[in-house]
Amino acid sequence: MKELFIRTDLQRKWLQKLENLRHDITADSKNVDEQSLFPLKNFEKLRAIGYPQVTLPKAYGGEGLSVYDMILLQETLASYDANTSLAIGWTLGVVGELYEHKLWSPELLESFSIEVQKNVFINRAVSEAQTGSPTRGGRPGTNAVKTTNGWILNGRKIFTTASPILDYFLVSAWIEEQQQIGFFLIENETPGLSIEETWDVMSMRGTGSHDLLLKDVHVESIALVEYPQSPFGGNHINGWILHIPATYLGIAQAARDYAVNFAKHHQPNSLNAPISSLPNVQQHLGNIELKLDQARFTLYGAAEAYDDNVRRKYLTNELAVAKHTVTNTAIEIVDLAMRIVGAKSLQNSNPLQRYYRDVRAGLHNPPMDDMTITKLARTALEQDKESPLYI
């Protein structure tokens, strides 16, 4: 089915690069989950093939992949290992957004592109225990105080995904004297910056989403790189967040593949053929295929519209709809796969129980379902003001 969505030789080239790493990436998935380990080896292998710079525009020396290209690769990577996909997706998304929307000064974008070409890892550090997700508008407790030769930052960030391997942190902080939020680019070896290993969860256990601690962290004045108009930087639609649902679609695909293989080969002695011959099993498999198609067309359709500069201006809530649709549908697909496999799917040795836990994490990645539904309602009400009055 995914062949339908492959459109270019460049996509095929990168899909093949990932395919070459499939065995290595999947080898430790069970161990990573059981011991809540960060898959460092996977990241080093991805760094070795230049994957962290694929969304850097060609004008800056990168591969120049579009949002559509990115989700195609991220879905594939997630079907191998979801932790790796979600964690590295933030680097791809941050780089893509920074350069597409020119969120930094031209000089800084130019100089940082040299770092990106070295395949560094970067992520925004924005969430805090007291404010929750920044998409809900909370003011960060992390603060930045101006000094004679730079800034001093203090605070704690949670959910700092991929923290064990990040080379740069893009930290949001409240600047009291300016009464606004600023983003500071901080290198991982800066004195006063540390990682506290707090990530102890039931799903996505290998993303390394630990706490980032900043204690009297001194940075130069140029470290203040961005004044966002919205929590994630700039007053614009950000299609690069689609790396999130792409990961959960990849989990659904992996669950589907396992269920299909199981149905074709599992034959209890009460049957004369594998369970794939049973009508109820075929109903479950058919529903899985239907839901995969629905999710995939929604996700890739949104990405295609975003990449089209003519159509993009008509986007309102479609990116959030794609995230909502894909993540919820992926949960349904994993559930159906487990119904096919039965009680064996609950065994700790069975990957389906890991997919079941991991896929639910999508509900808690931004944008949240309730915000999406509320925004859809408000948009409909606003649009209705422009229509004739019907009584």
C-alpha positions as CSV (number, residue, x, y, z in Angstrom):
1,M,0.0,0.0,0.0
2,K,2.8,2.4,0.9
3,E,4.2,2.1,-2.6
4,L,1.2,4.3,-3.7
5,F,2.7,7.2,-1.8
6,I,6.3,6.9,-3.0
7,R,6.7,9.5,-5.7
8,T,10.4,10.3,-6.3
9,D,13.8,8.7,-6.7
10,L,15.0,10.7,-3.7
11,Q,12.4,9.1,-1.5
12,R,13.3,5.7,-2.7
13,K,17.0,6.4,-2.1
14,W,16.4,7.3,1.6
15,L,13.9,4.5,2.1
16,Q,16.5,2.1,0.9
17,K,19.0,3.6,3.3
18,L,16.6,3.0,6.1
19,E,15.9,-0.5,4.9
20,N,19.6,-1.3,5.0
21,L,19.5,-0.5,8.8
22,R,16.2,-2.3,9.5
23,H,17.8,-5.4,11.1
24,D,20.2,-3.3,13.3
25,I,17.4,-0.9,14.4
26,T,14.9,-3.6,15.3
27,A,17.4,-5.9,17.0
28,D,17.4,-4.0,20.4
29,S,13.7,-2.9,20.4
30,K,12.6,-5.4,23.0
31,N,15.6,-4.7,25.3
32,V,15.2,-0.9,24.9
33,D,11.6,-1.2,26.0
34,E,12.1,-3.6,28.9
35,Q,15.0,-1.7,30.4
36,S,13.9,1.8,29.4
37,L,17.2,2.4,27.5
38,F,17.9,5.1,25.0
39,P,18.7,3.5,21.6
40,L,22.1,5.2,21.2
41,K,23.3,2.7,18.6
42,N,20.4,3.5,16.4
43,F,21.1,7.2,16.5
44,E,24.7,6.8,15.7
45,K,23.8,4.6,12.7
46,L,21.3,7.3,11.5
47,R,24.0,10.0,12.0
48,A,26.4,7.9,9.9
49,I,24.0,8.0,6.9
50,G,23.3,11.7,7.3
51,Y,19.7,11.3,8.4
52,P,19.7,14.3,10.9
53,Q,20.2,16.8,8.1
54,V,17.6,15.5,5.6
55,T,15.2,18.4,6.3
56,L,17.9,21.1,5.9
57,P,17.3,22.9,2.7
58,K,19.6,22.3,-0.3
59,A,20.5,26.0,-0.3
60,Y,22.1,25.4,3.1
61,G,23.8,22.2,2.2
62,G,21.2,19.7,3.2
63,E,19.0,17.2,1.4
64,G,16.0,19.5,1.3
65,L,13.3,17.0,2.0
66,S,9.8,18.2,2.2
67,V,7.2,17.5,5.0
68,Y,5.7,14.8,2.7
69,D,9.2,13.2,2.3
70,M,9.9,13.4,6.0
71,I,6.7,11.6,7.1
72,L,7.2,8.8,4.5
73,L,10.6,8.1,6.1
74,Q,9.5,8.6,9.6
75,E,6.5,6.2,9.2
76,T,9.0,3.6,7.8
77,L,11.5,4.2,10.6
78,A,8.7,3.9,13.3
79,S,7.6,0.5,11.9
80,Y,11.2,-0.6,12.8
81,D,11.4,1.2,16.1
82,A,9.0,3.8,17.4
83,N,11.3,5.2,20.1
84,T,13.9,6.0,17.5
85,S,11.5,7.5,15.1
86,L,9.7,9.8,17.6
87,A,13.0,10.9,19.2
88,I,14.8,11.8,16.0
89,G,11.7,13.3,14.5
90,W,12.0,16.3,16.7
91,T,15.4,17.1,15.2
92,L,14.0,16.8,11.7
93,G,11.0,18.9,12.6
94,V,12.9,21.6,14.4
95,V,15.4,22.0,11.5
96,G,12.7,21.9,8.9
97,E,10.7,24.6,10.6
98,L,13.6,26.9,11.5
99,Y,14.8,27.1,7.9
100,E,11.5,27.1,6.1
101,H,10.1,29.9,8.2
102,K,13.4,31.7,8.7
103,L,12.8,31.9,12.5
104,W,16.4,33.1,13.2
105,S,18.6,35.8,11.7
106,P,20.1,35.1,8.3
107,E,23.6,35.1,9.8
108,L,22.6,32.6,12.5
109,L,20.8,30.3,10.1
110,E,23.9,30.3,7.9
111,S,26.3,29.5,10.7
112,F,24.1,26.9,12.3
113,S,23.6,25.1,9.0
114,I,27.3,24.1,9.2
115,E,26.5,22.4,12.5
116,V,23.4,20.6,10.9
117,Q,25.6,19.4,8.1
118,K,27.7,17.7,10.8
119,N,24.5,15.8,11.7
120,V,23.9,17.2,15.1
121,F,20.8,16.5,17.1
122,I,18.6,19.4,18.4
123,N,15.2,19.7,20.1
124,R,13.1,22.3,21.8
125,A,12.9,22.2,25.5
126,V,9.6,23.8,26.3
127,S,7.4,21.7,28.6
128,E,7.4,22.2,32.4
129,A,5.7,20.4,35.3
130,Q,3.7,23.5,36.3
131,T,2.6,24.7,32.9
132,G,2.3,21.4,31.0
133,S,2.4,21.6,27.2
134,P,3.2,25.1,26.0
135,T,0.5,24.7,23.4
136,R,-2.0,25.5,26.2
137,G,-0.4,28.9,26.7
138,G,1.3,28.6,30.0
139,R,4.2,30.9,30.8
140,P,7.5,29.1,31.4
141,G,8.9,29.1,34.9
142,T,12.3,28.9,33.4
143,N,13.7,32.5,33.5
144,A,16.5,34.4,31.7
145,V,18.1,37.4,33.4
146,K,20.2,39.8,31.4
147,T,23.8,40.3,32.5
148,T,26.6,42.7,31.3
149,N,27.9,40.0,28.9
150,G,25.0,37.7,28.2
151,W,22.2,35.8,30.0
152,I,21.8,33.6,33.1
153,L,19.1,30.9,32.9
154,N,17.5,28.9,35.7
155,G,14.7,26.4,35.5
156,R,13.7,22.8,34.8
157,K,12.2,21.3,31.6
158,I,10.3,18.0,31.4
159,F,9.7,15.7,28.4
160,T,13.0,16.7,26.8
161,T,12.9,14.0,24.2
162,A,16.3,12.5,23.0
163,S,18.1,14.3,25.8
164,P,20.9,11.7,26.1
165,I,22.1,12.5,22.6
166,L,21.1,16.1,21.9
167,D,24.0,18.4,20.9
168,Y,21.8,21.5,21.2
169,F,18.8,22.5,23.3
170,L,16.4,25.2,22.2
171,V,15.2,26.4,25.6
172,S,12.2,28.6,26.1
173,A,12.5,31.1,29.0
174,W,10.6,34.0,30.4
175,I,12.4,37.3,30.1
176,E,11.0,39.5,32.9
177,E,12.4,42.8,31.7
178,Q,10.9,42.3,28.3
179,Q,7.7,40.6,29.5
180,Q,7.9,37.9,26.8
181,I,9.2,34.4,26.0
182,G,12.5,33.9,24.3
183,F,14.3,30.9,22.9
184,F,17.9,30.3,23.8
185,L,20.2,28.0,21.8
186,I,22.4,26.2,24.4
187,E,25.1,23.6,23.7
188,N,24.9,20.3,25.6
189,E,28.3,20.8,27.4
190,T,27.5,24.3,28.8
191,P,28.3,24.5,32.5
192,G,25.2,24.4,34.7
193,L,23.2,22.4,32.2
194,S,22.5,18.8,33.2
195,I,20.1,15.9,32.5
196,E,18.2,14.2,35.3
197,E,17.0,10.7,34.2
198,T,13.4,10.9,35.2
199,W,11.7,9.2,32.3
200,D,9.8,6.3,33.9
201,V,6.7,5.6,31.9
202,M,4.8,2.6,30.4
203,S,5.0,3.6,26.7
204,M,7.7,5.0,24.5
205,R,10.2,4.0,27.2
206,G,13.2,4.5,25.1
207,T,12.8,8.1,24.0
208,G,15.0,9.5,26.7
209,S,12.5,12.3,27.5
210,H,14.2,13.2,30.8
211,D,14.3,16.5,32.7
212,L,16.6,19.2,31.6
213,L,18.0,21.2,34.5
214,L,19.5,24.7,34.1
215,K,21.3,26.1,37.2
216,D,22.9,29.5,36.7
217,V,23.6,28.6,33.1
218,H,25.5,31.5,31.5
219,V,25.2,32.0,27.7
220,E,26.3,34.8,25.5
221,S,23.9,37.5,24.2
222,I,23.7,35.8,20.8
223,A,22.2,32.7,22.4
224,L,18.9,34.5,22.4
225,V,17.9,33.4,18.9
226,E,14.1,33.6,18.7
227,Y,11.1,35.6,19.9
228,P,8.1,33.4,19.2
229,Q,4.7,34.7,18.4
230,S,3.3,31.3,19.3
231,P,4.5,28.6,21.7
232,F,6.4,26.7,19.0
233,G,8.0,29.7,17.2
234,G,6.5,32.2,14.8
235,N,3.0,33.0,13.8
236,H,2.7,30.3,11.1
237,I,1.3,26.9,10.3
238,N,3.9,24.3,11.1
239,G,3.6,21.2,8.9
240,W,6.7,19.7,10.4
241,I,4.7,18.5,13.4
242,L,3.4,15.8,11.2
243,H,6.4,13.7,12.1
244,I,4.4,12.9,15.3
245,P,1.4,11.1,13.7
246,A,3.8,9.5,11.2
247,T,5.4,7.7,14.0
248,Y,2.1,6.3,15.3
249,L,1.1,5.3,11.8
250,G,4.3,3.3,11.7
251,I,3.4,1.5,14.9
252,A,0.0,0.6,13.4
253,Q,1.7,-0.7,10.3
254,A,4.0,-2.9,12.4
255,A,1.1,-4.3,14.3
256,R,-0.8,-5.0,11.1
257,D,2.2,-6.8,9.6
258,Y,2.6,-9.0,12.7
259,A,-1.2,-9.8,12.8
260,V,-1.3,-10.7,9.1
261,N,1.8,-13.0,9.4
262,F,0.3,-14.6,12.5
263,A,-3.1,-15.2,10.9
264,K,-1.4,-16.8,7.8
265,H,0.7,-19.3,9.8
266,H,-1.2,-20.0,13.1
267,Q,-3.3,-23.2,12.8
268,P,-4.8,-24.7,15.9
269,N,-5.4,-28.4,15.7
270,S,-9.1,-27.7,15.8
271,L,-8.8,-26.2,12.3
272,N,-7.9,-27.7,8.9
273,A,-6.4,-24.4,7.8
274,P,-4.7,-21.3,9.3
275,I,-7.0,-18.8,11.2
276,S,-6.7,-16.5,8.2
277,S,-9.5,-18.6,6.7
278,L,-11.9,-17.7,9.4
279,P,-14.6,-15.1,8.6
280,N,-14.2,-13.2,11.9
281,V,-10.4,-13.0,11.4
282,Q,-10.9,-11.7,7.8
283,Q,-13.3,-9.1,9.2
284,H,-10.6,-7.8,11.6
285,L,-7.9,-7.8,8.9
286,G,-10.2,-6.0,6.5
287,N,-11.0,-3.4,9.1
288,I,-7.3,-2.9,9.7
289,E,-6.6,-2.4,6.0
290,L,-9.6,0.1,5.8
291,K,-8.3,2.1,8.8
292,L,-4.7,2.1,7.5
293,D,-6.0,3.6,4.2
294,Q,-8.1,6.2,5.9
295,A,-5.2,7.3,8.2
296,R,-2.6,7.3,5.5
297,F,-4.7,9.3,3.0
298,T,-5.5,11.8,5.7
299,L,-1.8,12.2,6.8
300,Y,-0.3,12.3,3.3
301,G,-3.1,14.5,2.0
302,A,-2.4,17.1,4.7
303,A,1.4,17.0,4.0
304,E,0.8,17.4,0.3
305,A,-1.4,20.4,0.9
306,Y,1.1,21.9,3.2
307,D,4.0,21.5,0.7
308,D,2.0,23.2,-2.0
309,N,2.5,26.9,-1.5
310,V,-0.8,27.7,-3.4
311,R,-2.9,25.3,-1.3
312,R,-1.2,26.0,2.0
313,K,-3.0,29.3,2.5
314,Y,-6.3,27.5,2.7
315,L,-5.2,25.3,5.6
316,T,-6.9,25.9,8.9
317,N,-7.1,22.8,11.2
318,E,-6.1,20.1,8.7
319,L,-2.7,19.4,10.4
320,A,-4.4,18.9,13.8
321,V,-7.1,16.8,12.1
322,A,-4.4,14.6,10.6
323,K,-2.7,14.1,14.0
324,H,-6.1,13.4,15.7
325,T,-7.2,11.0,13.0
326,V,-4.0,9.1,12.7
327,T,-3.2,8.6,16.4
328,N,-6.7,7.5,17.3
329,T,-7.0,5.2,14.3
330,A,-3.6,3.7,15.0
331,I,-4.8,2.8,18.5
332,E,-7.8,1.0,16.9
333,I,-5.6,-0.8,14.5
334,V,-3.3,-2.2,17.3
335,D,-6.4,-3.3,19.2
336,L,-7.7,-5.2,16.2
337,A,-4.3,-6.8,15.7
338,M,-4.4,-8.0,19.3
339,R,-7.9,-9.4,18.8
340,I,-6.6,-11.5,15.9
341,V,-3.6,-12.8,17.8
342,G,-5.6,-13.3,21.0
343,A,-4.1,-13.9,24.5
344,K,-0.6,-14.5,22.9
345,S,-0.6,-10.8,22.2
346,L,-0.4,-10.1,26.0
347,Q,2.8,-12.1,26.5
348,N,5.8,-10.0,27.3
349,S,7.8,-11.7,24.5
350,N,5.2,-10.5,22.0
351,P,5.8,-7.1,20.3
352,L,2.1,-6.4,20.1
353,Q,1.9,-5.6,23.8
354,R,4.7,-3.0,23.3
355,Y,2.9,-1.5,20.3
356,Y,-0.3,-1.4,22.4
357,R,1.5,0.7,25.0
358,D,3.6,2.8,22.7
359,V,0.7,3.8,20.4
360,R,-1.2,5.3,23.2
361,A,1.5,7.9,23.8
362,G,0.2,9.7,20.7
363,L,-2.8,10.9,22.7
364,H,-0.5,13.0,24.8
365,N,1.6,14.6,22.0
366,P,0.5,18.0,20.8
367,P,-1.9,19.0,19.6
368,M,-4.2,17.3,22.1
369,D,-7.5,15.9,20.9
370,D,-9.7,18.3,23.0
371,M,-7.9,21.3,21.6
372,T,-8.4,20.0,18.0
373,I,-12.1,19.4,18.4
374,T,-12.7,22.8,20.1
375,K,-10.8,24.6,17.4
376,L,-12.8,22.8,14.7
377,A,-16.0,24.0,16.4
378,R,-14.8,27.6,16.7
379,T,-13.7,27.7,13.1
380,A,-17.1,26.4,11.9
381,L,-18.8,29.0,14.0
382,E,-16.6,31.8,12.6
383,Q,-17.1,30.7,9.0
384,D,-20.8,30.6,9.5
385,K,-20.8,34.4,10.2
386,E,-20.0,34.8,6.5
387,S,-22.9,32.7,5.3
388,P,-26.5,33.8,4.8
389,L,-28.7,33.5,7.8
390,Y,-31.0,30.5,7.7
391,I,-34.0,30.2,10.1
